[in-house]
Amino acid sequence: MSSSARPVVHYMATRPDGTVPPTCNHLARYYSGLGETIPTVNLADNIGQAIEHPSPGQKWYTDKPFSYFHMYTRPGEILERIEDGWPVRLFVVEPLGETGNWGGRHYPYWLMSQQIRVVEETEAWQAFGHRGAQVLAVLAQLPDLARQWATEWAADPEGTRRTYKAWEKRVDDTRALTFWAFCRAQHSRREAGLQAANQLAGDAAAQAATDAGAEPHAVALIQLRARCLVAGQLMFDRIRNGEYEQSVRGLLLGAGLETPAPVPA
């Protein structure tokens, strides 16, 4: 191994109380509906400790709601299997004993084991990928931004609508969100982070704009602007080469709209 190679780090996400969510949400809902309690462990209570899985299943299949410890070597994909989504807590763990990966070549960043050592709790923003801290900062600003955008729309409905429609057309024509951001997120193993950020951004912006009295069409475009903004922040370091890519990134960040977007760090 090259001395410059990065060591592999294994991550597990938990609910905010530190407990590990089920391996399979579908099975968990089914058995919970039958009145069964789904076992779990609390990683926050076991930092520095080696722990055995409380209900090991068949290796390495999901035959129980919680059948093995499921780790990620790419934290930007962690949110793909969290039943309640964000927020989460993030832990660094060490797999012990036999390990497996039924995802094969399609999910090389997965690892399963039935024993782990909980090394430490780490910064949860990493679940969005390398730019997770910037994404969370923008998500925190979005309610205020969406209210500001809604106020601007109300002050000049026709002019603002034309501005947004022209911007929306450029976003659609370039496929800035559906192709550039999505594909770059796939290649850099941040797909789940991007999906979660898009959902959070859309929900926050729609709620704030609606509360500000924006009409439905305005709400939809403000929601799109918010989703594009977080995608542009998340993928800022991956959509950057050449003038055309930079123009696509600019569209995601709001180029062509009057209110300046937050400047990436």
C-alpha positions as CSV (number, residue, x, y, z in Angstrom):
1,M,0.0,0.0,0.0
2,S,1.2,3.5,-0.8
3,S,2.2,5.6,2.2
4,S,-0.1,8.3,0.8
5,A,-3.2,6.0,0.6
6,R,-6.0,7.0,2.9
7,P,-7.0,4.5,5.6
8,V,-10.5,3.0,5.2
9,V,-12.9,4.4,7.7
10,H,-16.2,2.7,8.5
11,Y,-19.2,4.8,9.4
12,M,-22.5,4.0,11.0
13,A,-25.4,6.4,11.3
14,T,-27.9,6.3,14.2
15,R,-31.1,8.0,15.1
16,P,-30.6,11.2,17.2
17,D,-30.9,9.1,20.4
18,G,-27.8,7.0,19.4
19,T,-29.8,3.8,18.5
20,V,-29.1,2.0,15.2
21,P,-32.1,1.9,12.8
22,P,-33.2,-1.4,11.3
23,T,-31.5,-3.1,8.4
24,C,-34.8,-3.3,6.6
25,N,-37.4,-0.7,7.1
26,H,-40.1,-2.8,5.3
27,L,-39.6,-5.8,7.7
28,A,-39.4,-3.4,10.6
29,R,-42.8,-1.9,9.8
30,Y,-44.3,-5.4,9.2
31,Y,-43.1,-6.9,12.5
32,S,-43.8,-3.7,14.5
33,G,-47.4,-4.0,13.1
34,L,-47.6,-7.4,14.7
35,G,-46.6,-6.0,18.0
36,E,-43.0,-7.1,18.0
37,T,-40.2,-5.0,19.4
38,I,-37.4,-4.5,16.9
39,P,-34.0,-4.9,18.7
40,T,-31.3,-2.3,18.4
41,V,-28.1,-1.1,20.1
42,N,-27.1,2.3,21.3
43,L,-23.7,3.3,19.9
44,A,-23.5,6.4,22.0
45,D,-23.6,4.2,25.1
46,N,-20.8,1.9,23.9
47,I,-18.0,4.2,22.7
48,G,-14.7,2.4,23.0
49,Q,-16.4,-1.0,23.5
50,A,-16.7,-4.1,21.3
51,I,-20.4,-5.1,20.9
52,E,-22.0,-8.2,19.6
53,H,-25.1,-8.0,17.4
54,P,-28.2,-8.6,19.4
55,S,-30.2,-10.6,16.7
56,P,-27.7,-11.9,14.1
57,G,-29.4,-13.1,10.9
58,Q,-28.2,-15.3,8.1
59,K,-24.9,-14.1,6.6
60,W,-25.3,-11.7,4.7
61,Y,-29.0,-11.5,4.0
62,T,-31.7,-9.3,5.4
63,D,-33.9,-12.0,6.9
64,K,-34.7,-10.0,10.0
65,P,-35.6,-6.3,10.5
66,F,-32.2,-5.9,12.2
67,S,-29.9,-8.7,11.1
68,Y,-26.3,-7.3,11.0
69,F,-24.3,-4.1,11.5
70,H,-24.3,-2.2,8.2
71,M,-21.4,0.1,7.7
72,Y,-20.3,2.6,5.0
73,T,-16.9,3.5,3.8
74,R,-18.3,6.5,1.9
75,P,-20.2,8.7,4.4
76,G,-22.0,10.6,1.6
77,E,-24.2,7.5,1.0
78,I,-25.2,6.8,4.6
79,L,-28.6,8.5,4.4
80,E,-29.9,6.0,1.8
81,R,-31.1,3.5,4.4
82,I,-32.0,5.7,7.4
83,E,-35.8,5.3,7.9
84,D,-36.4,8.7,9.4
85,G,-33.8,10.6,7.4
86,W,-32.0,13.6,8.8
87,P,-31.0,14.4,11.5
88,V,-28.7,11.6,12.4
89,R,-25.6,11.0,14.6
90,L,-22.5,9.5,12.9
91,F,-20.0,7.1,14.5
92,V,-16.7,5.6,13.4
93,V,-16.7,1.9,14.0
94,E,-14.3,-1.0,13.4
95,P,-15.7,-4.2,12.0
96,L,-14.6,-7.3,13.9
97,G,-14.6,-10.9,12.8
98,E,-16.1,-12.1,9.6
99,T,-17.5,-9.5,7.2
100,G,-19.6,-9.6,4.0
101,N,-21.1,-7.4,1.3
102,W,-24.2,-8.7,-0.5
103,G,-24.3,-5.5,-2.6
104,G,-21.3,-6.7,-4.6
105,R,-19.8,-4.4,-7.2
106,H,-22.8,-2.1,-7.1
107,Y,-22.4,-1.1,-3.5
108,P,-18.6,-1.4,-2.8
109,Y,-19.0,1.1,0.0
110,W,-21.2,-1.3,2.1
111,L,-19.8,-3.7,4.7
112,M,-21.6,-6.0,7.0
113,S,-20.5,-7.7,10.2
114,Q,-22.0,-9.1,13.4
115,Q,-19.5,-7.6,15.8
116,I,-18.0,-4.1,15.9
117,R,-16.0,-1.8,18.0
118,V,-17.4,1.7,18.4
119,V,-14.4,3.9,18.0
120,E,-15.8,7.4,18.3
121,E,-18.7,9.8,17.4
122,T,-17.8,12.1,14.6
123,E,-19.3,15.1,12.8
124,A,-22.7,14.3,11.4
125,W,-22.4,16.7,8.5
126,Q,-20.2,14.2,6.7
127,A,-23.3,12.2,5.9
128,F,-23.8,14.7,3.0
129,G,-20.3,14.2,1.7
130,H,-17.2,16.4,1.5
131,R,-19.2,19.7,1.5
132,G,-21.8,18.7,4.1
133,A,-20.9,21.6,6.4
134,Q,-21.7,24.1,3.6
135,V,-24.9,22.3,2.8
136,L,-26.1,22.4,6.4
137,A,-25.3,26.1,6.5
138,V,-27.5,26.8,3.5
139,L,-30.3,24.6,4.8
140,A,-30.3,26.7,7.9
141,Q,-30.6,29.9,5.9
142,L,-33.4,28.6,3.6
143,P,-36.5,29.6,5.6
144,D,-35.3,33.2,5.7
145,L,-34.2,33.1,2.1
146,A,-37.5,31.6,0.9
147,R,-39.5,34.3,2.8
148,Q,-37.3,36.9,1.2
149,W,-37.8,35.4,-2.3
150,A,-41.6,35.3,-1.7
151,T,-41.6,38.9,-0.6
152,E,-39.7,39.9,-3.8
153,W,-42.2,37.9,-5.9
154,A,-45.2,39.7,-4.2
155,A,-43.6,43.1,-4.9
156,D,-43.4,42.5,-8.6
157,P,-45.3,39.3,-9.5
158,E,-45.1,39.6,-13.3
159,G,-41.4,40.7,-13.5
160,T,-40.3,38.1,-11.0
161,R,-42.3,35.4,-12.7
162,R,-40.6,36.2,-16.0
163,T,-37.1,36.2,-14.3
164,Y,-37.8,32.8,-12.7
165,K,-39.2,31.2,-15.8
166,A,-36.2,32.3,-17.9
167,W,-33.9,30.8,-15.2
168,E,-36.0,27.6,-15.0
169,K,-35.8,27.1,-18.7
170,R,-32.0,27.4,-18.6
171,V,-31.9,24.9,-15.7
172,D,-34.1,22.5,-17.7
173,D,-32.2,23.0,-21.0
174,T,-28.8,22.3,-19.4
175,R,-30.2,19.6,-17.1
176,A,-28.2,21.2,-14.4
177,L,-30.0,19.4,-11.6
178,T,-31.2,16.2,-13.2
179,F,-27.9,15.4,-15.0
180,W,-24.9,17.4,-13.9
181,A,-25.6,17.4,-10.1
182,F,-27.0,13.9,-10.0
183,C,-24.3,12.2,-12.1
184,R,-21.5,13.9,-10.3
185,A,-23.0,12.9,-7.0
186,Q,-23.2,9.3,-8.2
187,H,-19.5,9.3,-9.3
188,S,-18.3,10.9,-6.1
189,R,-20.5,8.7,-3.8
190,R,-22.7,11.4,-2.5
191,E,-26.0,10.3,-4.2
192,A,-27.9,9.7,-0.9
193,G,-26.6,13.0,0.5
194,L,-27.8,14.9,-2.5
195,Q,-31.2,13.2,-2.4
196,A,-31.6,14.0,1.3
197,A,-30.4,17.6,0.8
198,N,-32.8,18.1,-2.1
199,Q,-35.8,16.8,0.0
200,L,-34.9,19.0,3.0
201,A,-34.4,22.1,0.9
202,G,-37.6,21.6,-1.0
203,D,-39.6,21.0,2.1
204,A,-38.1,24.0,4.0
205,A,-38.6,26.4,1.1
206,A,-42.1,25.3,0.3
207,Q,-43.2,25.7,4.0
208,A,-41.6,29.1,4.4
209,A,-42.9,30.5,1.0
210,T,-46.4,29.2,1.7
211,D,-46.4,30.7,5.2
212,A,-45.3,34.0,3.6
213,G,-48.4,33.9,1.4
214,A,-46.9,33.0,-1.9
215,E,-49.2,31.6,-4.5
216,P,-48.7,27.9,-5.6
217,H,-46.8,28.7,-8.8
218,A,-44.4,31.0,-6.9
219,V,-44.0,28.3,-4.2
220,A,-43.0,25.7,-6.8
221,L,-40.3,27.9,-8.4
222,I,-39.0,29.0,-5.0
223,Q,-38.8,25.3,-4.0
224,L,-36.9,24.6,-7.2
225,R,-34.5,27.4,-6.5
226,A,-33.8,26.0,-3.0
227,R,-33.2,22.5,-4.3
228,C,-30.8,23.8,-7.0
229,L,-29.0,26.0,-4.5
230,V,-28.2,23.1,-2.1
231,A,-27.2,20.9,-5.1
232,G,-24.9,23.6,-6.3
233,Q,-23.3,23.8,-2.8
234,L,-23.0,20.1,-2.4
235,M,-21.4,19.5,-5.8
236,F,-19.5,22.8,-6.0
237,D,-16.2,21.0,-6.1
238,R,-17.3,18.6,-8.8
239,I,-19.0,20.9,-11.3
240,R,-16.1,23.2,-12.0
241,N,-14.0,22.4,-15.0
242,G,-14.3,24.7,-18.0
243,E,-16.5,27.6,-18.8
244,Y,-19.6,25.6,-19.5
245,E,-19.5,23.6,-16.3
246,Q,-19.0,26.8,-14.3
247,S,-22.1,28.2,-16.0
248,V,-24.1,25.2,-15.0
249,R,-22.9,25.5,-11.5
250,G,-23.8,29.2,-11.6
251,L,-27.4,28.3,-12.6
252,L,-27.6,25.9,-9.7
253,L,-26.5,28.7,-7.3
254,G,-29.0,31.1,-8.8
255,A,-27.3,32.9,-11.6
256,G,-29.9,35.0,-13.5
257,L,-32.0,35.6,-10.3
258,E,-31.7,38.9,-8.6
259,T,-31.0,37.8,-5.0
260,P,-27.3,36.9,-4.6
261,A,-26.9,33.3,-3.5
262,P,-24.7,32.5,-0.4
263,V,-21.1,32.4,-1.4
264,P,-19.5,29.0,-1.0
265,A,-16.6,28.7,1.5
